[in-house]
Amino acid sequence: MINLEPPRINTSERRNGTQEVDRIEVFEIDGRKYTMPAKLSPAAGMRYLRNLRDRGRDYAEAQLLTEALGSEAVDALAECDEITHDEMATILAIVMRIALGAADPGKGSRKKGRR
C-alpha cells in the first residue's frame, strides 16, 4: 500500500558518490561493451518527460541516452555507421524501460496475474 504522507526528501543525507552501482550491458561495438546503471533515479525519467514536453522527442531521447550511457557511449553510437535502425531502437528501448521505471530490466513491470 502506498503511504500518502508527503515525502520529506533530504538530498544531503542521500548523496554518496562512493556507492558502487550495478550496471547492465546495453550494447557492444567491435567487442567493446557499453553499460548503464541497472537502475536510474526516478528523476531521470521526470527529466525525460519534461524535455519531451518542452523540447520534443528527439531532444528528450538524446538527453536521456547521454545521461544513462554517458557521452563516450553516445559518441561511439554516433560514429558507428554500421548500426541499423532496429539496433538503435533496441538500445533506446532498453534505456527507456529502465528510465521510466521497469522494476526489473528485461522482465517488465507487470505483476503475475494482473492484466
C-alpha positions as a printed NumPy array, in Angstrom:
array([[  0.   ,   0.   ,   0.   ],
       [  1.241,   3.49 ,  -0.797],
       [  1.878,   5.812,   2.12 ],
       [  0.005,   9.06 ,   1.494],
       [  2.188,  11.03 ,   3.89 ],
       [  4.092,  13.65 ,   1.841],
       [  7.73 ,  12.571,   1.397],
       [ 10.348,  14.736,   3.091],
       [ 13.45 ,  14.393,   0.938],
       [ 16.801,  15.471,   2.366],
       [ 19.226,  15.356,  -0.559],
       [ 22.348,  15.985,   1.524],
       [ 21.725,  12.776,   3.505],
       [ 21.244,  10.65 ,   0.374],
       [ 24.11 ,  11.795,  -1.823],
       [ 27.041,   9.471,  -1.617],
       [ 29.291,   9.351,  -4.669],
       [ 31.258,   6.393,  -3.315],
       [ 28.476,   3.821,  -3.698],
       [ 29.147,   1.148,  -6.31 ],
       [ 26.35 ,   0.948,  -8.866],
       [ 25.182,  -2.262, -10.549],
       [ 25.464,  -1.927, -14.305],
       [ 23.921,  -3.737, -17.249],
       [ 25.267,  -4.128, -20.76 ],
       [ 23.278,  -2.154, -23.316],
       [ 25.291,  -2.702, -26.494],
       [ 28.659,  -3.766, -27.853],
       [ 30.711,  -2.424, -30.766],
       [ 33.684,  -4.438, -32.016],
       [ 33.991,  -6.292, -28.719],
       [ 33.759,  -3.193, -26.523],
       [ 30.843,  -3.386, -24.121],
       [ 28.882,  -0.276, -23.155],
       [ 26.875,  -0.288, -19.958],
       [ 24.482,   1.812, -17.928],
       [ 23.27 ,   1.727, -14.328],
       [ 20.766,  -1.098, -13.762],
       [ 18.555,   1.451, -12.   ],
       [ 18.155,   5.141, -12.656],
       [ 16.682,   7.695, -10.319],
       [ 13.005,   8.433, -10.956],
       [ 14.249,  11.99 , -11.544],
       [ 15.901,  10.817, -14.789],
       [ 12.506,   9.713, -16.069],
       [ 10.972,  13.007, -14.996],
       [ 13.728,  14.951, -16.802],
       [ 12.987,  12.897, -19.921],
       [  9.269,  13.693, -19.677],
       [  9.965,  17.386, -19.067],
       [ 12.312,  17.524, -22.076],
       [  9.737,  15.661, -24.151],
       [  7.117,  18.246, -23.263],
       [  9.372,  21.291, -23.632],
       [ 11.789,  20.379, -26.435],
       [ 10.373,  17.367, -28.306],
       [ 11.098,  13.669, -28.657],
       [ 14.475,  13.816, -30.417],
       [ 15.975,  16.168, -27.839],
       [ 14.491,  14.241, -24.914],
       [ 15.825,  10.913, -26.2  ],
       [ 19.284,  12.338, -26.898],
       [ 19.498,  13.806, -23.402],
       [ 18.315,  10.578, -21.804],
       [ 20.803,   8.466, -23.769],
       [ 23.641,  10.764, -22.726],
       [ 22.551,  10.748, -19.087],
       [ 22.153,   6.959, -18.944],
       [ 25.024,   5.806, -21.164],
       [ 27.497,   8.67 , -20.927],
       [ 28.894,  10.821, -23.707],
       [ 31.571,   8.282, -24.682],
       [ 28.936,   5.623, -25.451],
       [ 26.743,   8.114, -27.312],
       [ 29.765,   9.222, -29.362],
       [ 30.521,   5.564, -30.156],
       [ 26.969,   5.12 , -31.443],
       [ 27.172,   8.327, -33.458],
       [ 30.383,   7.173, -35.14 ],
       [ 29.119,   3.649, -35.922],
       [ 27.747,   3.92 , -39.457],
       [ 27.031,   0.177, -39.427],
       [ 24.324,   0.4  , -36.74 ],
       [ 20.848,  -0.448, -38.026],
       [ 17.59 ,   1.269, -37.178],
       [ 16.439,  -1.865, -35.334],
       [ 19.628,  -1.988, -33.239],
       [ 19.291,   1.679, -32.322],
       [ 15.614,   1.176, -31.448],
       [ 16.572,  -1.724, -29.165],
       [ 19.212,   0.36 , -27.376],
       [ 16.738,   3.196, -26.879],
       [ 14.054,   0.767, -25.646],
       [ 16.432,  -0.656, -23.014],
       [ 17.321,   2.815, -21.742],
       [ 13.7  ,   4.   , -21.784],
       [ 12.435,   0.919, -19.963],
       [ 14.875,   1.48 , -17.11 ],
       [ 14.463,   5.271, -17.024],
       [ 10.683,   5.126, -16.916],
       [ 10.569,   2.6  , -14.142],
       [ 10.513,  -1.036, -15.235],
       [ 11.042,  -2.872, -11.967],
       [ 13.471,  -5.422, -13.382],
       [ 15.253,  -4.724, -16.692],
       [ 14.127,  -7.25 , -19.253],
       [ 11.195,  -8.559, -17.24 ],
       [  8.732,  -5.69 , -17.486],
       [  6.793,  -4.138, -14.645],
       [  3.544,  -6.087, -14.884],
       [  2.91 ,  -8.4  , -11.932],
       [  1.823, -12.002, -12.397],
       [ -1.903, -12.474, -12.608],
       [ -2.68 ,  -8.831, -13.432],
       [ -3.743,  -7.635, -16.835]])
